[in-house]
């Protein structure tokens, strides 16, 4: 029973949850029906901030991957 709880159960759960996580990918046009201008707004804001401070890219990457790994 300990073997099942420590090894087999997590493997089964991983195999069930991982495909669901892949199916929920964000993609270009993801917000087009709910907020059509979201992508252009974000793009303009990032471009503006990047022109003011080049180090913003590291912070954005860190934030993006933190969000992905927490899920």
Backbone as a printed PyTorch tensor [residue, N CA C, xyz], in Angstrom:
tensor([[[  0.8240,  -1.1980,   0.0000],
         [  0.0000,   0.0000,   0.0000],
         [  0.8720,   1.2680,   0.0000]],

        [[  1.9850,   1.2400,   0.7690],
         [  2.8850,   2.3970,   0.7760],
         [  3.4850,   2.6320,  -0.6050]],

        [[  3.8610,   1.5420,  -1.2710],
         [  4.4180,   1.6510,  -2.6170],
         [  3.4140,   2.3160,  -3.5530]],

        [[  2.1720,   1.9210,  -3.4380],
         [  1.1220,   2.4910,  -4.2800],
         [  0.9840,   3.9910,  -4.0320]],

        [[  0.9310,   4.3830,  -2.7680],
         [  0.7210,   5.7920,  -2.4250],
         [  1.9240,   6.6660,  -2.7870]],

        [[  3.1200,   6.1040,  -2.7160],
         [  4.3210,   6.9120,  -2.9340],
         [  4.7750,   6.9510,  -4.3830]],

        [[  4.5020,   5.9090,  -5.1400],
         [  5.0350,   5.8430,  -6.5020],
         [  3.9390,   5.7370,  -7.5520]],

        [[  3.1030,   4.7710,  -7.4200],
         [  2.1350,   4.4810,  -8.4790],
         [  1.0520,   5.5490,  -8.5790]],

        [[  0.5010,   5.9740,  -7.4610],
         [ -0.5580,   6.9870,  -7.4910],
         [ -0.0770,   8.3070,  -8.1100]],

        [[  1.0940,   8.8410,  -7.7140],
         [  1.5620,  10.0730,  -8.3810],
         [  1.7790,   9.9040,  -9.8820]],

        [[  2.2620,   8.7450, -10.3040],
         [  2.4620,   8.5050, -11.7380],
         [  1.1210,   8.5020, -12.4640]],

        [[  0.1350,   7.8550, -11.8830],
         [ -1.2040,   7.8240, -12.4900],
         [ -1.7830,   9.2360, -12.5730]],

        [[ -1.6640,   9.9960, -11.4920],
         [ -2.1850,  11.3650, -11.4950],
         [ -1.4760,  12.2310, -12.5280]],

        [[ -0.1550,  12.0940, -12.6230],
         [  0.6060,  12.8550, -13.6090],
         [  0.1380,  12.5300, -15.0230]],

        [[ -0.0640,  11.2490, -15.2950],
         [ -0.4920,  10.8280, -16.6330],
         [ -1.8890,  11.3340, -16.9730]],

        [[ -2.7080,  11.5450, -15.9640],
         [ -4.0620,  12.0540, -16.2020],
         [ -4.0860,  13.5740, -16.3430]],

        [[ -3.2680,  14.2670, -15.5730],
         [ -3.3040,  15.7270, -15.5340],
         [ -2.4670,  16.3640, -16.6420]],

        [[ -1.3430,  15.7730, -16.9980],
         [ -0.4390,  16.3600, -17.9830],
         [ -1.1130,  16.6220, -19.3330]],

        [[ -1.8630,  15.6700, -19.8940],
         [ -2.5340,  15.9640, -21.1790],
         [ -3.5310,  17.1150, -21.0780]],

        [[ -4.1810,  17.2580, -19.9290],
         [ -5.1130,  18.3740, -19.7570],
         [ -4.3720,  19.7060, -19.7790]],

        [[ -3.2080,  19.7520, -19.1580],
         [ -2.4190,  20.9850, -19.1480],
         [ -1.9800,  21.3580, -20.5580]],

        [[ -1.6410,  20.3930, -21.3710],
         [ -1.2380,  20.6750, -22.7480],
         [ -2.4070,  21.1830, -23.5800]],

        [[ -3.5930,  20.7080, -23.3020],
         [ -4.7670,  21.0940, -24.0770],
         [ -5.1980,  22.5290, -23.7880]],

        [[ -4.7450,  23.1060, -22.6790],
         [ -5.1790,  24.4400, -22.2820],
         [ -4.1670,  25.5300, -22.6380]],

        [[ -3.3600,  25.2930, -23.6600],
         [ -2.3410,  26.2630, -24.0670],
         [ -2.9640,  27.5770, -24.5110]],

        [[ -2.2690,  28.6630, -24.1790],
         [ -2.6360,  29.9480, -24.7540],
         [ -2.1110,  29.9890, -26.1790]],

        [[ -2.7920,  30.6860, -27.0230],
         [ -2.3720,  30.7930, -28.4090],
         [ -2.7610,  32.1650, -28.9480]],

        [[ -2.1670,  32.5320, -30.0650],
         [ -2.5000,  33.8110, -30.6860],
         [ -3.9920,  33.8100, -30.9880]],

        [[ -4.6660,  34.8740, -30.5860],
         [ -6.1030,  34.9690, -30.7940],
         [ -6.9250,  34.3930, -29.6540]],

        [[ -6.2790,  33.9730, -28.5640],
         [ -6.9780,  33.3480, -27.4370],
         [ -8.0590,  34.2680, -26.8700]],

        [[ -7.7590,  35.5630, -26.7710],
         [ -8.7020,  36.5140, -26.1860],
         [ -9.5500,  37.2390, -27.2330]],

        [[ -9.5130,  36.8160, -28.4700],
         [-10.1970,  37.5650, -29.5330],
         [-11.7070,  37.6590, -29.3300]],

        [[-12.3220,  36.6630, -28.7280],
         [-13.7730,  36.7290, -28.5310],
         [-14.1590,  37.4700, -27.2560]],

        [[-13.3410,  37.3550, -26.2080],
         [-13.7090,  37.9890, -24.9430],
         [-13.1700,  39.4140, -24.8140]],

        [[-12.0090,  39.6640, -25.3960],
         [-11.3990,  40.9990, -25.3220],
         [-10.5470,  41.1800, -26.5660]],

        [[-11.1630,  41.5760, -27.6360],
         [-10.5270,  41.6110, -28.9460],
         [ -9.2440,  42.4200, -29.0490]],

        [[ -9.0950,  43.4420, -28.2210],
         [ -7.9130,  44.2970, -28.3130],
         [ -6.8420,  43.9500, -27.2810]],

        [[ -7.0190,  42.8850, -26.5220],
         [ -6.0880,  42.5520, -25.4340],
         [ -4.6620,  42.3820, -25.9300]],

        [[ -4.4750,  41.6210, -26.9920],
         [ -3.1200,  41.3520, -27.4760],
         [ -2.4290,  42.6170, -27.9740]],

        [[ -3.1410,  43.4670, -28.6970],
         [ -2.5180,  44.6990, -29.1980],
         [ -2.2220,  45.6640, -28.0490]],

        [[ -3.0850,  45.7010, -27.0430],
         [ -2.8430,  46.5630, -25.8780],
         [ -1.5830,  46.1190, -25.1450]],

        [[ -1.4760,  44.8150, -24.9060],
         [ -0.3000,  44.2850, -24.2080],
         [  0.9570,  44.5150, -25.0340]],

        [[  0.8820,  44.2870, -26.3340],
         [  2.0500,  44.4800, -27.1970],
         [  2.5310,  45.9270, -27.1570]],

        [[  1.6090,  46.8740, -27.2710],
         [  1.9910,  48.2880, -27.2500],
         [  2.6060,  48.6780, -25.9080]],

        [[  2.0320,  48.1820, -24.8220],
         [  2.5470,  48.5000, -23.4960],
         [  3.9480,  47.9240, -23.2880]],

        [[  4.1490,  46.6820, -23.7100],
         [  5.4720,  46.0580, -23.5710],
         [  6.5010,  46.7920, -24.4270]],

        [[  6.1440,  47.1470, -25.6530],
         [  7.0710,  47.8900, -26.5130],
         [  7.4390,  49.2370, -25.8960]],

        [[  6.4610,  49.9220, -25.3310],
         [  6.7070,  51.2190, -24.7060],
         [  7.6420,  51.0650, -23.5090]],

        [[  7.3490,  50.0960, -22.6520],
         [  8.1880,  49.8740, -21.4660],
         [  9.5900,  49.4240, -21.8500]],

        [[  9.6910,  48.5710, -22.8750],
         [ 10.9930,  48.0860, -23.3160],
         [ 11.8450,  49.2300, -23.8430]],

        [[ 11.2270,  50.1780, -24.5260],
         [ 11.9990,  51.3160, -25.0400],
         [ 12.5170,  52.1960, -23.8990]],

        [[ 11.8150,  52.1900, -22.7640],
         [ 12.2420,  52.9770, -21.6070],
         [ 13.2690,  52.2360, -20.7490]],

        [[ 13.1200,  50.9050, -20.6410],
         [ 13.9820,  50.1150, -19.7520],
         [ 14.1920,  48.7320, -20.3550]],

        [[ 15.3900,  48.4710, -20.8520],
         [ 15.6890,  47.1970, -21.5320],
         [ 15.6800,  46.0030, -20.5780]],

        [[ 15.8040,  46.2270, -19.2770],
         [ 15.8450,  45.1070, -18.3320],
         [ 14.4580,  44.5270, -18.0490]],

        [[ 13.4260,  45.1280, -18.6000],
         [ 12.0600,  44.6460, -18.3670],
         [ 11.8520,  43.2390, -18.9320]],

        [[ 12.6250,  42.8750, -19.9430],
         [ 12.4400,  41.5500, -20.5540],
         [ 12.7100,  40.4320, -19.5630]],

        [[ 13.7290,  40.5780, -18.7320],
         [ 14.0280,  39.5460, -17.7320],
         [ 12.8700,  39.3950, -16.7510]],

        [[ 12.3050,  40.5010, -16.3220],
         [ 11.1790,  40.4480, -15.3880],
         [  9.9580,  39.7990, -16.0300]],

        [[  9.7020,  40.0990, -17.2900],
         [  8.5590,  39.4990, -17.9810],
         [  8.7360,  37.9940, -18.1600]],

        [[  9.9360,  37.5700, -18.5190],
         [ 10.1970,  36.1310, -18.6500],
         [ 10.0230,  35.4200, -17.3170]],

        [[ 10.5490,  36.0160, -16.2600],
         [ 10.4180,  35.4270, -14.9320],
         [  8.9430,  35.3020, -14.5490]],

        [[  8.1730,  36.3470, -14.7890],
         [  6.7520,  36.3300, -14.4590],
         [  6.0140,  35.2740, -15.2820]],

        [[  6.3270,  35.1870, -16.5700],
         [  5.6620,  34.2190, -17.4390],
         [  5.9160,  32.7960, -16.9760]],

        [[  7.1760,  32.4560, -16.7360],
         [  7.4870,  31.0860, -16.3550],
         [  7.0070,  30.7630, -14.9530]],

        [[  6.9580,  31.7460, -14.0660],
         [  6.4020,  31.4980, -12.7370],
         [  4.9380,  31.1180, -12.8670]],

        [[  4.2110,  31.8430, -13.7030],
         [  2.7940,  31.5490, -13.9210],
         [  2.6130,  30.1580, -14.5120]],

        [[  3.4400,  29.7890, -15.4560],
         [  3.3210,  28.4750, -16.0890],
         [  3.6510,  27.3510, -15.1250]],

        [[  4.6970,  27.5110, -14.3160],
         [  5.1010,  26.4400, -13.4150],
         [  4.1460,  26.2930, -12.2450]],

        [[  3.5290,  27.3800, -11.8010],
         [  2.5990,  27.2950, -10.6780],
         [  1.3660,  26.5040, -11.0680]],

        [[  0.9400,  26.6380, -12.3000],
         [ -0.2310,  25.8850, -12.7410],
         [  0.0670,  24.4210, -12.6410]]])
